[in-house]
Amino acid sequence: MNRHRRSAVALRHVAFEDLGLLSSVLDREGWDVSFCDAAIDDVSHRSIVDADLLIVLGGPIGVYEADAYPFLTREIALLERRLAQGRPTLDICLGAQLMARALGARVYAGGIKEIGWGQVSLTKQGAGSCLGPLAEDGASVLHWHADTFDLPEGAIRLASNDAYDNQAFAYGRHALALQFHLEADPRQLEEWYVGHAVELAAAGIPIAQLRSSTAAVANRLPAQADRIFTRWIHEIS
């Protein structure tokens, strides 16, 4: 029984890209989660800056679009502060790109749009990290991005694939960046298909194909996410 529940803030860019499979892990491990909408909320508020854990989620915009979306600059400043203080931070997809930028790395449009289920290859450090289960046969992650980033100075690459060298990295003991989605709940991806309808049509990706490939991996995803996120949470606690 957890005697003391800690505070986690999930920084959200679009409503349907939420905590997914990570939500139940956090609740079980004693974390109370509140949501912040990055585009409209004050990310410099003390409750966010000083949260025991910050999770920055994905979204369909680029880090380099700060002129159009000024709140990105405020997010980067928030991450710079937390990373400098060694405060626990988990960043996913757009969040990973924001973390890379906050650490001084270049973020830019990639040459390939990755959308769909696939594998990643773990580095030696990645194999020994919480991401170890991704080396197992049948392990899958959801790719949904067209941007990439250089590995920040001082960061440790954990995963890559044929399309992009930097699929995951760690920075110190308390910061983890994932370009892919481990948290995506297959039951909730119908909302993604609607929210990203224009992007999917432009990329020529049939929704029926995504639906079918999701069904093929759905049964193992909750246990995979649980193992990975639980270990990481224990490591930062």
VOPAGU-2260 file (C-alpha; in pm, 1 decimal, decimal comma):
REM VOPAGU-2260
SITE   aa  ch    i         X         Y         Z
SITE  MET   A    0       0,0       0,0       0,0
SITE  ASN   A    1     135,5     342,4    -100,1
SITE  ARG   A    2     130,2     576,5     198,5
SITE  HIS   A    3     226,8     881,5       2,6
SITE  ARG   A    4     103,9     954,5    -349,2
SITE  ARG   A    5     326,9    1169,2    -563,5
SITE  SER   A    6     231,6    1430,1    -821,5
SITE  ALA   A    7     265,6    1379,6   -1195,3
SITE  VAL   A    8     171,7    1629,7   -1463,6
SITE  ALA   A    9      97,7    1517,9   -1818,0
SITE  LEU   A   10     155,4    1796,5   -2069,8
SITE  ARG   A   11     -86,2    1736,6   -2356,1
SITE  HIS   A   12     -96,0    1884,6   -2708,1
SITE  VAL   A   13    -407,3    1714,8   -2845,8
SITE  ALA   A   14    -671,8    1553,3   -2627,9
SITE  PHE   A   15    -662,6    1208,8   -2786,5
SITE  GLU   A   16    -285,6    1160,7   -2741,5
SITE  ASP   A   17    -299,7    1096,4   -2369,7
SITE  LEU   A   18    -136,2     861,5   -2120,2
SITE  GLY   A   19    -303,0     549,3   -2258,3
SITE  LEU   A   20    -146,8     235,4   -2109,6
SITE  LEU   A   21      75,6     441,6   -1881,9
SITE  SER   A   22    -224,0     570,2   -1686,6
SITE  SER   A   23    -296,1     249,0   -1495,0
SITE  VAL   A   24      74,6     198,3   -1418,0
SITE  LEU   A   25     101,5     542,0   -1262,1
SITE  ASP   A   26    -212,5     492,4   -1056,4
SITE  ARG   A   27     -95,5     155,5    -925,0
SITE  GLU   A   28     249,4     291,0    -841,6
SITE  GLY   A   29     113,5     577,2    -634,8
SITE  TRP   A   30     105,2     876,4    -868,2
SITE  ASP   A   31    -175,3    1131,7    -886,8
SITE  VAL   A   32    -188,3    1269,7   -1240,6
SITE  SER   A   33    -317,1    1606,5   -1355,6
SITE  PHE   A   34    -331,8    1721,2   -1716,0
SITE  CYS   A   35    -205,1    2046,5   -1859,8
SITE  ASP   A   36    -297,1    2163,5   -2209,4
SITE  ALA   A   37      25,6    2305,5   -2348,0
SITE  ALA   A   38    -133,0    2546,3   -2593,8
SITE  ILE   A   39    -344,5    2734,9   -2339,5
SITE  ASP   A   40    -223,5    2663,7   -1986,2
SITE  ASP   A   41      58,6    2834,1   -1798,7
SITE  VAL   A   42     340,8    2580,1   -1813,4
SITE  SER   A   43     553,2    2799,0   -1586,4
SITE  HIS   A   44     311,1    2741,0   -1298,0
SITE  ARG   A   45     480,2    2604,4    -989,0
SITE  SER   A   46     257,7    2294,4    -986,0
SITE  ILE   A   47     408,1    2195,2   -1322,9
SITE  VAL   A   48     764,5    2314,6   -1276,1
SITE  ASP   A   49     794,3    2139,9    -937,9
SITE  ALA   A   50     587,0    1829,4   -1011,0
SITE  ASP   A   51     747,4    1506,2    -895,5
SITE  LEU   A   52     715,7    1378,9   -1253,1
SITE  LEU   A   53     652,3    1558,2   -1582,3
SITE  ILE   A   54     532,2    1367,7   -1888,2
SITE  VAL   A   55     532,2    1553,3   -2220,9
SITE  LEU   A   56     310,2    1382,9   -2477,1
SITE  GLY   A   57     291,2    1382,6   -2855,9
SITE  GLY   A   58     127,6    1612,5   -3108,7
SITE  PRO   A   59     107,5    1686,3   -3481,8
SITE  ILE   A   60     338,5    1989,4   -3493,6
SITE  GLY   A   61     713,4    2043,6   -3514,5
SITE  VAL   A   62     950,5    2188,0   -3256,4
SITE  TYR   A   63    1078,2    2424,6   -3527,4
SITE  GLU   A   64     730,6    2580,7   -3565,8
SITE  ALA   A   65     756,6    2805,2   -3262,2
SITE  ASP   A   66     670,1    3113,2   -3467,6
SITE  ALA   A   67     328,7    2962,9   -3534,9
SITE  TYR   A   68     298,3    2796,8   -3193,9
SITE  PRO   A   69     475,0    3018,5   -2937,3
SITE  PHE   A   70     388,2    2789,2   -2648,1
SITE  LEU   A   71     659,0    2552,6   -2775,8
SITE  THR   A   72     919,7    2802,7   -2660,0
SITE  ARG   A   73     769,8    2798,3   -2312,7
SITE  GLU   A   74     772,8    2419,2   -2308,2
SITE  ILE   A   75    1139,4    2413,9   -2402,8
SITE  ALA   A   76    1217,7    2657,3   -2121,0
SITE  LEU   A   77    1025,4    2434,8   -1878,8
SITE  LEU   A   78    1224,2    2131,0   -1989,9
SITE  GLU   A   79    1554,2    2316,4   -1970,5
SITE  ARG   A   80    1481,2    2399,5   -1608,2
SITE  ARG   A   81    1370,3    2049,2   -1508,1
SITE  LEU   A   82    1658,8    1877,2   -1686,3
SITE  ALA   A   83    1910,9    2111,0   -1526,6
SITE  GLN   A   84    1764,5    2021,4   -1187,1
SITE  GLY   A   85    1762,2    1646,9   -1259,1
SITE  ARG   A   86    1386,9    1622,6   -1204,4
SITE  PRO   A   87    1207,8    1312,2   -1341,6
SITE  THR   A   88    1086,0    1373,5   -1693,7
SITE  LEU   A   89     939,5    1137,2   -1954,1
SITE  ASP   A   90     894,4    1274,9   -2305,9
SITE  ILE   A   91     715,4    1094,7   -2589,3
SITE  CYS   A   92     723,0    1169,5   -2965,4
SITE  LEU   A   93     689,3    1549,7   -2988,7
SITE  GLY   A   94     792,2    1549,4   -2624,8
SITE  ALA   A   95    1113,8    1365,0   -2712,2
SITE  GLN   A   96    1188,7    1622,6   -2979,1
SITE  LEU   A   97    1126,8    1903,4   -2730,7
SITE  MET   A   98    1363,9    1738,2   -2484,1
SITE  ALA   A   99    1631,1    1710,0   -2751,7
SITE  ARG   A  100    1589,4    2079,0   -2834,1
SITE  ALA   A  101    1598,7    2176,4   -2466,0
SITE  LEU   A  102    1934,3    1996,4   -2447,4
SITE  GLY   A  103    2069,6    2198,3   -2738,8
SITE  ALA   A  104    2024,1    1945,2   -3020,4
SITE  ARG   A  105    1888,9    2014,1   -3368,4
SITE  VAL   A  106    1531,4    1904,7   -3445,1
SITE  TYR   A  107    1428,3    1886,4   -3808,7
SITE  ALA   A  108    1201,5    1724,3   -4066,5
SITE  GLY   A  109    1312,3    1370,5   -4144,7
SITE  GLY   A  110    1328,6    1201,1   -4480,5
SITE  ILE   A  111    1070,9     933,3   -4402,7
SITE  LYS   A  112     726,8     950,5   -4244,0
SITE  GLU   A  113     696,0     661,2   -4000,4
SITE  ILE   A  114     339,1     563,3   -3920,4
SITE  GLY   A  115     250,9     214,6   -3801,8
SITE  TRP   A  116     374,8     -70,8   -3587,3
SITE  GLY   A  117     736,4    -178,3   -3607,1
SITE  GLN   A  118    1045,7    -272,3   -3413,4
SITE  VAL   A  119    1347,1     -87,5   -3283,5
SITE  SER   A  120    1701,7    -209,0   -3226,7
SITE  LEU   A  121    1842,4    -150,8   -2881,5
SITE  THR   A  122    2194,6     -34,7   -2815,3
SITE  LYS   A  123    2396,1    -209,3   -2545,4
SITE  GLN   A  124    2282,7      57,7   -2302,4
SITE  GLY   A  125    1925,2      23,9   -2423,7
SITE  ALA   A  126    1925,7    -351,6   -2371,4
SITE  GLY   A  127    2027,1    -297,5   -2010,9
SITE  SER   A  128    1765,8     -27,5   -1954,4
SITE  CYS   A  129    1394,1     -39,0   -1890,9
SITE  LEU   A  130    1349,8     -79,4   -2267,9
SITE  GLY   A  131    1498,8    -430,3   -2253,0
SITE  PRO   A  132    1164,5    -602,5   -2334,9
SITE  LEU   A  133    1174,2    -439,8   -2680,0
SITE  ALA   A  134    1451,3    -684,3   -2775,4
SITE  GLU   A  135    1215,8    -980,3   -2733,3
SITE  ASP   A  136    1060,8   -1160,3   -3028,9
SITE  GLY   A  137     737,6    -998,2   -3134,1
SITE  ALA   A  138     796,1    -671,2   -2948,6
SITE  SER   A  139     634,8    -378,5   -3129,6
SITE  VAL   A  140     612,4      -3,8   -3087,6
SITE  LEU   A  141     390,2     249,4   -3260,9
SITE  HIS   A  142     576,6     490,7   -3485,8
SITE  TRP   A  143     391,7     809,8   -3575,3
SITE  HIS   A  144     626,2    1089,4   -3676,5
SITE  ALA   A  145     805,7    1259,4   -3962,4
SITE  ASP   A  146    1054,3    1467,0   -3761,1
SITE  THR   A  147    1380,1    1363,1   -3601,2
SITE  PHE   A  148    1666,6    1509,1   -3398,0
SITE  ASP   A  149    2037,7    1482,4   -3335,4
SITE  LEU   A  150    2146,0    1303,4   -3020,4
SITE  PRO   A  151    2199,0    1570,2   -2753,5
SITE  GLU   A  152    2540,6    1609,8   -2598,0
SITE  GLY   A  153    2559,8    1403,7   -2282,8
SITE  ALA   A  154    2262,3    1184,3   -2378,2
SITE  ILE   A  155    2281,8     807,2   -2421,0
SITE  ARG   A  156    2121,7     652,7   -2728,7
SITE  LEU   A  157    1899,8     359,8   -2630,6
SITE  ALA   A  158    1726,6     262,1   -2954,7
SITE  SER   A  159    1733,0     313,5   -3330,5
SITE  ASN   A  160    1593,6     159,8   -3647,9
SITE  ASP   A  161    1666,5     166,4   -4020,1
SITE  ALA   A  162    1474,0     489,8   -4066,7
SITE  TYR   A  163    1617,8     694,6   -3780,1
SITE  ASP   A  164    1926,0     663,7   -3560,9
SITE  ASN   A  165    1766,6     826,3   -3258,9
SITE  GLN   A  166    1451,1     648,3   -3145,7
SITE  ALA   A  167    1511,9     674,2   -2771,6
SITE  PHE   A  168    1766,4     828,5   -2537,4
SITE  ALA   A  169    1831,6     877,6   -2169,7
SITE  TYR   A  170    1972,9    1189,6   -2011,6
SITE  GLY   A  171    2109,7    1128,4   -1667,5
SITE  ARG   A  172    1916,0     901,0   -1435,5
SITE  HIS   A  173    1584,3    1081,7   -1444,8
SITE  ALA   A  174    1505,9    1174,7   -1805,5
SITE  LEU   A  175    1383,4     942,1   -2080,9
SITE  ALA   A  176    1288,7    1040,4   -2436,2
SITE  LEU   A  177    1093,3     805,3   -2662,8
SITE  GLN   A  178    1038,1     895,1   -3027,4
SITE  PHE   A  179     787,0     609,8   -3055,1
SITE  HIS   A  180     471,5     532,8   -2860,4
SITE  LEU   A  181     474,2     263,6   -2592,3
SITE  GLU   A  182     177,6     419,6   -2417,5
SITE  ALA   A  183     -67,3     393,5   -2708,3
SITE  ASP   A  184    -371,8     194,3   -2600,5
SITE  PRO   A  185    -501,1      -8,2   -2897,6
SITE  ARG   A  186    -856,5      49,2   -2777,5
SITE  GLN   A  187    -812,7     426,6   -2807,9
SITE  LEU   A  188    -641,9     439,5   -3147,7
SITE  GLU   A  189    -975,6     489,7   -3321,9
SITE  GLU   A  190    -952,8     846,7   -3188,7
SITE  TRP   A  191    -608,5     882,2   -3346,5
SITE  TYR   A  192    -745,1     771,0   -3684,3
SITE  VAL   A  193   -1000,2    1051,5   -3667,5
SITE  GLY   A  194    -765,9    1313,9   -3525,7
SITE  HIS   A  195    -494,8    1238,5   -3781,0
SITE  ALA   A  196    -731,2    1173,3   -4074,2
SITE  VAL   A  197    -577,6    1442,0   -4295,6
SITE  GLU   A  198    -222,1    1323,1   -4228,9
SITE  LEU   A  199    -312,8     960,3   -4296,2
SITE  ALA   A  200    -487,4    1048,2   -4621,8
SITE  ALA   A  201    -192,9    1260,3   -4738,0
SITE  ALA   A  202      45,8     975,2   -4659,0
SITE  GLY   A  203    -171,3     724,1   -4842,3
SITE  ILE   A  204    -205,0     500,3   -4537,0
SITE  PRO   A  205    -536,3     309,9   -4527,6
SITE  ILE   A  206    -703,4     317,8   -4187,9
SITE  ALA   A  207    -814,2     -41,6   -4239,5
SITE  GLN   A  208    -447,3    -139,1   -4266,8
SITE  LEU   A  209    -362,0      35,7   -3939,7
SITE  ARG   A  210    -662,3    -121,2   -3770,9
SITE  SER   A  211    -557,7    -467,4   -3884,9
SITE  SER   A  212    -194,2    -429,9   -3781,1
SITE  THR   A  213    -303,0    -296,5   -3442,8
SITE  ALA   A  214    -524,6    -599,9   -3385,5
SITE  ALA   A  215    -229,0    -827,6   -3460,6
SITE  VAL   A  216     -19,6    -686,8   -3174,7
SITE  ALA   A  217    -284,7    -562,7   -2932,3
SITE  ASN   A  218    -279,4    -855,1   -2690,4
SITE  ARG   A  219      83,6    -814,4   -2588,0
SITE  LEU   A  220      95,5    -434,6   -2566,9
SITE  PRO   A  221     -44,2    -381,4   -2212,6
SITE  ALA   A  222     203,6    -623,3   -2052,7
SITE  GLN   A  223     491,9    -478,6   -2254,4
SITE  ALA   A  224     409,2    -122,8   -2151,8
SITE  ASP   A  225     355,8    -228,2   -1791,8
SITE  ARG   A  226     698,4    -393,2   -1765,6
SITE  ILE   A  227     883,6    -102,6   -1923,2
SITE  PHE   A  228     709,4     185,2   -1748,0
SITE  THR   A  229     703,1      12,3   -1409,9
SITE  ARG   A  230    1077,3     -42,8   -1416,9
SITE  TRP   A  231    1143,8     317,1   -1519,4
SITE  ILE   A  232     918,8     452,7   -1246,9
SITE  HIS   A  233    1097,4     239,9    -989,1
SITE  GLU   A  234    1432,6     366,0   -1116,9
SITE  ILE   A  235    1337,3     730,6   -1070,7
SITE  SER   A  236    1160,2     685,1    -738,0
